[in-house]
Amino acid sequence: MLSYRTLFSINPGSDADVLQGVLEKTFDWFREKGLDSDSVAANQEVEVANHAKVKWIAPDSADFADTHRLILTEQSPMGEWVSTITVRQPIEGRPWFWMDVEGQEWAGAPRLVRSLIEDYACSDRGVKLTNRPVVVRAQQVDQLIQLLGRNGRRTLSFIAGSSADLPMKQWTEFVGNILKQTTGQASAYVLDPVATTMFNQRVGMEFGVRPGMLRTYLPDLDINDPQDSARHRFLTSESIASQNVGRLRKTMSYKAREVAQTALLDDSVRQLDRRFDELELRMVPTTHNSASEGIAAKPSEEVEGTALLLEGEPGVPNSRANTPMIDFPAPSPSEKFAGTKASGDAVGEQAETYLALRGLVEEYGGGESSLAGVETIRGLLEAGLSAEALSTRLLAKIDQKSAALDAAAVEQARLRHLIDDLELDAWDTWEQLEAQSARTRSAQDAELKLRGMLAKAGGDVDWAELDDLTQAELSVPENFNSLVESFAELPYVIYTGDKDITAGLDDHDAVGRWCGMTWSILVALNDYARFKAEGAEIPGVQAYLESPPPGGHTYLPARHARDESESVKNNPSFAAPRTLVVPTKIDPTGTAFMGAHFRIAKHGLVSPRLHYLDATAVAGKIIVGYIGPHLPNTQTN
């Protein structure tokens, strides 16, 4: 899968040779990873360690002038990692850099990208990329607003607000810490106190950012459309302070990567990419015995975590051509000796080949062979062997592309089914919530009428009690990372699950839909336990969901399961994952089987679930022992 992508233009700021500089930094990056970068050669694939190879494609045609691609393939216990680096320094316009990292899981932002952004002015469609947050003063607010609304912006912009009560240095460093893995895919800004007030006045509170808040501004921002504000999510100071910094950092990186990887590449970039694929196919594979064998792979990296904001548009003339290649050290005497020995062996092989070919010409030609005849046969033989090798590589590439197309077709079918499921779920949810709202409204209207009748009859009616029927709405967490820190708002629910597993659902729930559904379930369970603690006679959770008391939150009864099937309960492989942590006052062993659960969503093998134990009869609480991907059962195993 595509684990990381960045594409940006580079403003050299001088007559510096950007192509040469980027290549040098790339080879430095190889060295930092423990690879034998000195062995890398243009238009060859070489082994740079026992676990890694580098393929350098450097075409010499006019339309490819000053355009290079390096492909690093690494093997690790986590699987194969492929880093593809493309750099182009056109005659007209600015140089640009593109890097994709493909692997089996999330990968840290490469140090190479950090180094380039540190040394060059790098920008996305004129929006300057940052390694650390830029502090914005009052006189720069209008420029920042211009940046946010810039046409064609492809990356995410993070903006944090501040006040006189916040120490700017520490607040800026903290923001930089939680955004450290968005390098190359976002820009970050911290408004000083005056700039915070001015920014909010300019954009309005719908698009504003309060002190201590961090907001994400997506591309295509329209501050003239109040409804557009819902797309641009934010973290409040309370939410930030209560969350695990590591999980928060990863959540921010996923947000930035989602935006960067869904942005369409320009047509010219895609065409260039296809031509590089063709050149890679025709490249003759070679090997090199690296001097750096045995060095451990380091495919997944972590980075550490100003003319201010805008860079000029790409298109500035840049008349550099024929960039010189990197000079590599001359071969050592031992290498020269090895080359001489190989050359001698090759001469012997050529002599044998010549004699064999001459024998064939004489046998089938009926006379003595000529040198020209032998050379003709040799040329045909070499052409045939070259064609066979090219055909083999072509077939391998076709197989690779076919496998990719098959995987894409499977993914497309999965997404189509998912969309169908979501549409059905949305319709079902809407119908049932509408019905539940109607029942609640009817119950409240009936109670109002009854109290009105009692009041007319001279009865003593406590209207304040009726006002309390509508409970204050709890704020919905933005993501699962926030949700696991929000159980304090639910006094009748105890969470004993693994926070990391729950927060991991954010990897599959970029828009927070599952999180909102999970929060609705938890609020309903909290109300159920609250009503029981207040003396309400409710047989169980299912009965409560089907007919909650007035003012009680509910959830779709069809999404609730009272227990697991007998086949799951009687199979130790399935029962063990559902035996979850509980307080010892509920069970002295500290664990209990939690068969009751909610189906949060349908999403392949992930299909998140919430497992709980109704302990209201013992402790007046609901124990939630698990929120995460579907646990194993007879269908998943």
C-alpha positions in Angstrom: 0.0 0.0 0.0 1.0 3.6 -0.4 2.3 4.6 3.0 3.7 8.0 2.3 3.6 10.5 -0.6 4.9 14.0 -1.0 5.2 16.2 -4.2 6.5 19.7 -4.1 8.4 22.3 -6.1 11.7 23.8 -5.0 12.8 27.4 -5.1 16.6 27.3 -5.1 16.8 31.0 -4.1 20.1 31.3 -6.1 21.9 29.7 -9.0 22.3 26.6 -7.0 22.1 23.3 -9.0 19.0 21.8 -7.4 19.2 18.5 -9.2 22.8 17.9 -8.1 21.9 19.0 -4.5 18.9 16.6 -4.3 20.9 13.7 -5.6 23.7 14.3 -3.1 21.1 14.5 -0.3 19.5 11.3 -1.5 22.9 9.5 -1.5 23.6 10.9 2.0 20.2 9.4 3.1 21.3 6.0 1.7 24.4 6.2 3.8 22.5 7.1 6.9 20.4 4.0 6.4 23.7 1.9 6.3 23.6 1.3 2.5 26.6 1.3 0.2 25.6 4.4 -1.8 29.0 4.7 -3.5 28.2 1.6 -5.5 25.0 3.1 -7.1 25.5 3.6 -10.8 23.3 5.4 -13.4 21.0 3.2 -15.4 21.8 0.1 -13.4 20.2 -1.9 -10.5 22.8 -2.6 -7.8 22.8 -4.4 -4.5 23.7 -1.9 -1.8 23.2 -4.3 1.2 22.2 -7.9 1.7 18.6 -6.7 2.1 18.5 -3.7 -0.3 18.8 -2.7 -4.0 18.8 0.6 -5.7 17.8 1.2 -9.3 18.9 4.5 -10.8 17.2 5.6 -14.0 18.9 8.6 -15.6 17.8 8.9 -19.3 19.9 10.9 -21.6 17.2 11.9 -24.1 16.4 15.6 -24.6 12.8 15.3 -23.2 14.2 13.6 -20.1 17.0 16.1 -19.6 17.8 16.7 -15.9 15.2 14.2 -14.8 16.2 11.2 -12.6 14.4 8.4 -10.7 15.9 6.3 -7.9 14.1 3.2 -6.6 15.2 1.8 -3.3 13.8 -1.7 -2.5 14.4 -3.0 1.1 13.5 -6.3 2.7 12.6 -6.3 6.4 10.7 -8.5 8.8 7.7 -6.3 8.1 7.8 -7.1 4.4 9.1 -5.2 1.4 9.4 -1.5 1.3 9.9 0.5 -1.9 10.9 4.1 -1.9 10.6 5.8 -5.3 12.3 9.2 -5.7 11.8 11.4 -8.7 13.5 14.8 -9.2 13.2 17.0 -12.3 14.9 20.3 -13.1 13.2 21.6 -16.2 14.7 24.3 -18.4 11.6 26.4 -17.8 10.0 26.5 -14.4 11.0 25.4 -11.0 12.6 22.0 -10.0 10.3 19.6 -8.3 10.6 16.5 -6.1 8.3 13.5 -5.7 8.6 10.7 -3.3 6.4 7.6 -2.7 7.0 5.0 0.0 5.1 1.7 -0.3 5.0 -0.9 2.4 2.8 -3.1 4.5 2.0 -0.5 7.2 2.3 3.1 8.3 5.8 4.6 7.7 7.4 7.6 9.3 8.1 10.7 7.3 11.6 10.2 5.6 14.5 12.1 6.9 15.4 12.9 3.3 12.2 15.0 3.0 13.0 16.8 6.2 16.4 17.6 5.0 15.2 19.1 1.7 12.5 21.3 3.4 15.2 22.4 5.8 17.7 23.5 3.1 15.4 24.7 0.3 12.2 26.7 0.1 9.7 23.9 -0.8 6.1 24.6 -1.6 2.9 23.0 -2.7 1.2 25.2 -5.4 2.9 28.3 -3.8 2.1 27.3 -0.2 5.3 26.9 1.7 5.8 23.5 3.5 7.2 23.6 7.0 9.2 21.3 9.3 8.0 23.2 12.3 5.1 25.6 13.0 5.5 29.2 11.8 4.5 31.9 14.3 2.1 34.3 12.6 2.0 38.0 13.7 -0.9 40.4 13.2 0.5 41.9 10.0 0.7 38.5 8.4 -2.9 37.4 9.0 -4.3 38.6 5.7 -1.5 36.7 3.9 -2.4 33.6 5.9 -6.0 33.8 4.9 -4.9 34.3 1.3 -2.8 31.1 1.6 -5.8 29.0 3.0 -8.0 30.0 0.1 -5.3 29.5 -2.5 -6.6 27.9 -5.6 -5.3 24.4 -6.2 -3.8 23.9 -2.7 -3.3 20.1 -2.2 -2.0 19.8 1.3 -3.4 20.3 4.7 -2.8 23.4 6.8 -2.8 23.3 10.6 -3.5 26.5 12.5 -3.3 26.8 16.3 -4.7 29.8 18.3 -3.1 31.3 21.4 -3.8 33.9 24.1 -1.8 36.0 26.5 -2.2 33.1 29.1 -0.4 30.6 26.9 3.4 30.6 26.9 4.1 31.0 23.1 7.4 29.2 23.0 6.2 26.0 24.8 2.8 26.1 23.0 4.6 26.3 19.6 7.0 23.5 20.5 4.0 21.3 21.6 2.2 21.9 18.4 5.4 21.0 16.5 5.7 17.8 18.5 2.2 16.5 17.6 2.6 17.5 13.9 6.2 16.1 13.5 5.0 13.3 11.2 3.2 15.6 8.8 6.5 16.7 7.3 6.2 17.2 3.5 2.5 16.9 3.6 1.3 19.9 5.5 2.1 23.4 6.7 1.6 24.5 10.3 1.1 27.9 11.9 0.6 29.3 15.4 -1.2 32.6 15.7 0.1 34.9 18.4 -2.6 36.4 20.7 -3.2 39.5 18.6 -3.2 37.5 15.4 -5.7 35.0 16.9 -8.2 37.8 17.5 -7.6 39.4 14.1 -7.9 36.1 12.3 -11.2 35.3 13.9 -12.5 38.7 13.1 -11.5 38.2 9.4 -12.9 34.7 8.9 -15.8 34.7 11.4 -16.3 32.3 14.3 -17.5 29.4 12.0 -13.9 29.2 10.5 -12.1 30.7 13.5 -9.7 29.1 15.9 -9.9 29.7 19.7 -6.8 30.0 22.0 -5.4 26.5 22.7 -7.3 25.0 19.7 -5.7 23.3 16.7 -7.7 23.3 13.5 -7.2 21.5 10.2 -8.0 23.5 7.1 -8.6 21.3 4.0 -8.0 22.4 0.4 -10.8 24.4 -1.4 -11.7 26.4 1.7 -14.6 28.8 1.1 -14.9 31.2 4.1 -18.0 32.8 2.4 -20.0 29.6 2.8 -20.7 28.9 6.5 -21.7 25.3 5.7 -18.2 24.7 4.5 -16.9 25.1 8.1 -18.0 21.6 9.0 -15.3 20.1 6.8 -12.5 21.8 8.7 -12.2 19.8 12.0 -10.6 21.0 15.2 -9.2 19.8 18.5 -10.1 21.8 21.6 -7.6 22.6 24.3 -9.5 20.3 26.6 -9.3 17.5 24.1 -5.6 18.0 23.4 -4.7 18.1 27.1 -6.5 14.9 27.9 -5.1 12.8 25.0 -2.1 10.6 24.6 0.5 12.6 22.6 1.8 9.6 20.7 -1.6 8.6 19.5 -2.5 12.2 18.8 0.7 12.5 16.7 -0.2 9.5 14.6 -3.8 10.7 14.2 -2.6 14.0 12.8 -0.2 12.2 10.4 -3.1 10.1 9.0 -5.1 13.2 8.4 -2.3 14.8 6.5 -1.5 11.7 4.5 -5.2 11.1 3.6 -5.3 14.6 2.0 -1.9 14.3 0.3 -2.6 10.8 -1.2 -6.0 11.6 -2.5 -4.9 14.7 -4.4 -4.7 13.9 -8.1 -1.3 14.1 -9.8 -0.9 16.5 -12.7 -1.2 15.0 -16.2 2.4 15.8 -16.9 3.6 14.0 -13.8 1.5 10.9 -14.6 2.8 10.8 -18.2 6.4 11.1 -16.9 5.7 8.3 -14.4 4.5 6.0 -17.2 7.6 6.7 -19.3 9.8 5.9 -16.3 7.9 2.6 -15.9 8.8 1.8 -19.6 12.5 2.7 -19.0 12.6 0.6 -15.9 11.2 -2.3 -17.9 14.0 -2.0 -20.5 16.8 -1.7 -18.0 19.1 -4.7 -17.9 19.3 -6.1 -14.4 22.7 -6.1 -12.8 24.0 -7.0 -9.4 26.7 -5.6 -7.2 28.3 -7.3 -4.1 27.8 -4.6 -1.5 30.5 -4.0 1.1 27.8 -3.2 3.6 26.2 -6.7 3.9 24.6 -7.6 7.2 23.4 -4.1 8.1 19.8 -4.1 9.5 17.0 -2.7 7.4 15.5 0.6 8.5 12.5 1.1 6.2 10.2 2.9 8.6 11.6 6.2 9.8 10.7 8.8 12.4 11.5 12.5 11.9 12.1 15.0 14.7 9.8 17.2 15.4 11.1 32.5 7.5 9.9 34.6 4.8 6.6 33.5 6.2 4.0 31.9 4.2 3.7 32.3 0.4 6.1 31.2 -2.3 5.7 32.5 -5.9 3.9 30.4 -8.4 5.8 27.7 -10.3 6.9 28.8 -13.8 10.0 30.9 -13.1 12.5 30.4 -16.0 15.4 28.2 -15.1 17.9 27.8 -17.9 20.1 25.0 -16.6 20.9 22.0 -18.7 23.2 19.0 -18.7 23.5 18.7 -14.9 26.8 17.0 -14.2 26.5 13.6 -12.5 27.9 12.8 -9.1 31.6 11.9 -9.2 32.3 8.5 -7.7 35.6 7.4 -6.3 38.0 5.7 -8.7 38.2 1.9 -8.3 40.8 0.5 -5.9 43.7 -1.7 -7.2 41.9 -4.9 -6.0 38.8 -3.8 -7.9 40.9 -3.2 -11.0 42.5 -6.6 -10.7 39.1 -8.2 -10.4 38.0 -6.3 -13.5 41.1 -7.5 -15.4 40.5 -11.1 -14.4 36.9 -10.8 -15.5 38.0 -9.3 -18.8 40.3 -12.3 -19.4 37.6 -14.8 -18.7 35.3 -12.9 -21.1 37.9 -13.1 -23.9 38.1 -16.9 -23.5 34.3 -17.2 -23.6 34.2 -15.1 -26.8 36.8 -17.3 -28.5 34.8 -20.4 -27.7 31.6 -18.7 -28.9 33.3 -17.7 -32.2 34.6 -21.2 -32.8 31.2 -22.7 -32.2 29.5 -20.3 -34.5 32.1 -20.9 -37.2 31.4 -24.6 -36.9 27.7 -24.1 -37.4 28.2 -21.9 -40.5 30.5 -24.4 -42.1 28.2 -27.3 -41.3 25.0 -25.8 -42.6 26.6 -23.5 -45.2 28.4 -26.2 -47.1 31.8 -24.5 -47.2 34.3 -22.5 -45.3 32.9 -19.7 -43.1 33.8 -16.1 -43.5 34.2 -13.6 -40.6 31.3 -11.6 -41.9 29.1 -14.7 -41.8 30.1 -15.6 -38.3 29.4 -12.0 -37.2 26.0 -12.0 -38.8 25.1 -15.2 -37.0 26.5 -13.8 -33.7 24.4 -10.6 -34.2 21.2 -12.6 -34.8 22.0 -14.7 -31.7 22.6 -11.7 -29.5 19.5 -10.0 -30.8 17.5 -13.1 -30.0 18.9 -13.4 -26.5 18.2 -9.7 -25.9 14.7 -10.0 -27.2 14.1 -13.0 -25.0 15.4 -11.2 -21.9 13.2 -8.2 -22.7 10.3 -10.5 -23.3 10.9 -12.1 -19.9 11.0 -8.7 -18.1 7.9 -7.6 -20.0 6.0 -10.6 -19.0 7.1 -10.1 -15.4 6.0 -6.4 -15.6 2.7 -7.5 -17.1 2.1 -10.0 -14.3 2.9 -7.3 -11.8 0.5 -4.8 -13.4 -2.2 -7.6 -13.8 -1.8 -8.4 -10.1 -2.2 -4.7 -9.2 -5.3 -4.4 -11.5 -6.8 -7.5 -9.9 -6.1 -6.1 -6.4 -7.7 -2.8 -7.5 -10.7 -4.6 -8.9 -11.1 -6.5 -5.6 -10.8 -3.2 -3.7 -13.3 -1.5 -6.0 -15.8 -4.3 -5.4 -15.2 -4.1 -1.6 -15.8 -0.3 -1.7 -18.9 -0.7 -3.8 -20.3 -3.2 -1.3 -19.2 -0.9 1.5 -21.0 2.0 -0.1 -24.1 -0.1 -0.4 -23.9 -1.1 3.2 -23.4 2.5 4.3 -26.4 3.6 2.3 -28.6 0.9 3.8 -27.2 1.7 7.2 -27.9 5.4 6.8 -31.4 4.8 5.6 -32.1 2.3 8.4 -30.6 4.7 11.0 -32.6 7.7 9.7 -35.9 5.7 9.8 -35.3 4.3 13.3 -34.1 7.6 14.7 -37.0 9.4 13.2 -39.4 6.8 14.8 -37.6 7.1 18.1 -37.7 10.9 18.1 -41.4 10.7 17.3 -42.0 8.4 20.2 -40.0 10.7 22.5 -41.8 13.8 21.4 -45.2 12.0 21.8 -44.3 11.0 25.4 -43.1 14.5 26.3 -46.2 16.1 24.7 -48.5 13.7 26.6 -46.7 14.6 29.9 -47.1 18.3 29.2 -50.8 17.8 28.6 -51.1 15.8 31.7 -49.3 18.4 33.8 -51.4 21.2 32.2 -54.6 19.3 33.2 -53.2 18.9 36.8 -52.3 22.5 37.0 -55.8 23.6 35.9 -57.2 21.3 38.6 -55.1 23.0 41.2 -52.4 20.4 41.5 -48.9 21.3 42.6 -46.7 20.7 39.5 -42.9 21.0 39.6 -42.2 22.4 36.1 -38.4 22.4 36.8 -38.5 18.6 36.9 -39.9 18.6 33.3 -37.1 21.0 32.2 -34.6 18.4 33.5 -36.0 15.8 31.1 -33.8 17.1 28.3 -30.3 16.4 29.4 -27.4 18.6 28.4 -25.9 17.2 25.2 -22.4 15.8 25.6 -19.8 16.9 23.0 -19.0 14.1 20.5 -15.3 13.2 20.3 -13.7 13.8 17.0 -11.9 10.5 16.8 -11.3 7.3 18.8 -8.1 8.8 20.2 -10.3 11.4 21.9 -13.0 9.0 22.8 -10.8 6.8 25.0 -10.0 9.9 27.1 -13.7 10.9 27.4 -15.1 8.3 29.6 -15.0 10.7 32.6 -18.0 12.3 31.0 -20.0 9.1 31.4 -20.2 8.4 35.1 -22.1 5.2 34.8 -19.8 3.6 32.3 -16.4 2.1 33.1 -13.9 1.4 30.3 -11.4 -1.4 30.9 -10.3 -2.0 27.3 -7.0 -1.5 25.5 -6.8 2.2 24.5 -4.3 1.6 21.7 -6.6 -1.0 20.0 -9.5 1.4 20.2 -7.5 4.4 19.0 -6.3 2.2 16.1 -9.7 2.4 14.6 -8.9 5.9 13.5 -6.7 4.3 10.8 -10.0 3.1 9.1 -12.3 6.0 10.2 -10.8 9.1 8.7 -14.0 11.2 8.9 -15.0 10.1 12.4 -18.2 8.4 11.5 -17.6 5.2 13.5 -16.5 7.3 16.4 -19.7 9.2 16.4 -21.7 6.0 16.3 -19.7 4.5 19.2 -20.2 7.6 21.3 -24.0 7.4 20.7 -23.9 3.8 22.0 -21.9 4.8 25.1 -24.3 7.7 25.9 -27.2 5.3 25.6 -25.6 2.8 27.9 -24.8 5.5 30.4 -28.4 6.7 30.4 -29.6 3.1 30.8 -27.5 2.7 33.9 -28.5 6.1 35.2 -32.2 5.4 35.0 -31.7 2.1 36.7 -29.7 3.8 39.5 -32.6 6.2 39.9 -35.0 3.3 40.4 -36.5 2.7 37.0 -37.7 -0.8 36.3 -35.9 -1.8 33.1 -35.4 -5.5 32.3 -32.2 -5.0 30.4 -30.3 -3.0 27.7 -32.4 -4.4 24.8 -35.7 -3.4 26.5 -34.2 0.1 27.2 -33.1 0.6 23.6 -36.6 -0.4 22.3 -38.5 1.9 24.7 -36.3 4.4 26.6 -37.8 6.6 29.3 -38.5 10.2 28.3 -35.2 12.1 27.8 -33.1 9.0 27.5 -30.7 8.5 24.7 -31.1 5.3 22.7 -29.4 3.5 19.8 -30.6 1.2 17.1 -31.9 -2.0 18.8 -31.1 -4.0 15.7 -27.4 -3.3 16.2 -27.4 -4.8 19.7 -26.7 -8.5 20.4 -27.6 -9.8 23.9 -25.0 -12.5 23.7 -22.7 -14.5 21.4 -23.8 -17.8 19.8 -23.2 -21.1 21.5 -20.5 -22.0 18.9 -18.5 -18.9 19.9 -19.0 -19.4 23.7 -18.1 -23.1 23.6 -14.9 -22.6 21.5 -11.9 -21.6 23.6 -10.3 -19.8 20.7 -13.3 -17.5 20.4 -14.3 -17.3 24.0 -10.8 -16.2 25.3 -10.7 -12.9 23.3 -14.1 -12.1 24.7 -13.1 -12.8 28.3 -12.2 -9.2 29.3 -11.1 -7.1 32.2 -13.6 -6.2 34.9 -13.2 -4.6 38.4 -12.5 -7.3 41.1 -15.6 -6.2 43.0 -17.6 -7.5 40.1 -15.6 -10.7 39.6 -12.8 -11.8 41.9 -10.8 -13.1 39.0 -10.7 -9.7 37.4 -12.2 -11.0 34.1 -15.6 -11.9 32.8 -17.0 -13.2 29.5 -18.6 -10.3 27.6 -20.9 -11.8 25.0 -23.2 -8.8 24.8 -22.1 -6.4 22.1 -23.0 -3.7 19.6 -22.3 -3.9 15.9 -20.8 -0.5 15.2 -20.3 -0.9 11.4 -19.8 -3.3 8.6 -16.3 -3.0 7.0 -14.7 -6.2 5.9 -12.7 -8.0 8.5 -12.4 -4.8 10.6 -16.2 -4.4 11.2 -15.8 -2.7 14.6 -17.6 -4.0 17.7 -18.2 -2.8 21.3 -18.4 -5.6 24.0 -19.8 -4.8 27.4 -21.0 -6.3 30.7 -24.2 -5.1 32.3 -23.2 -4.8 36.0 -25.9 -2.5 37.0 -27.4 -5.1 39.4 -24.1 -5.5 41.2 -22.3 -2.1 40.9 -24.7 0.2 39.1 -22.3 0.4 36.2 -21.8 -0.8 32.6 -18.4 -2.2 32.0 -17.1 -1.7 28.5 -14.2 -4.2 28.0 -13.5 -3.8 24.3 -13.9 -1.4 21.4 -12.0 -2.5 18.3 -12.0 -4.7 15.2 -14.3 -7.7 15.0 -13.1 -10.4 17.3 -12.5 -13.9 15.8 -15.4 -16.2 15.3 -16.5 -19.0 13.0 -16.8 -16.7 10.0 -13.5 -14.8 10.4 -11.4 -17.8 11.1 
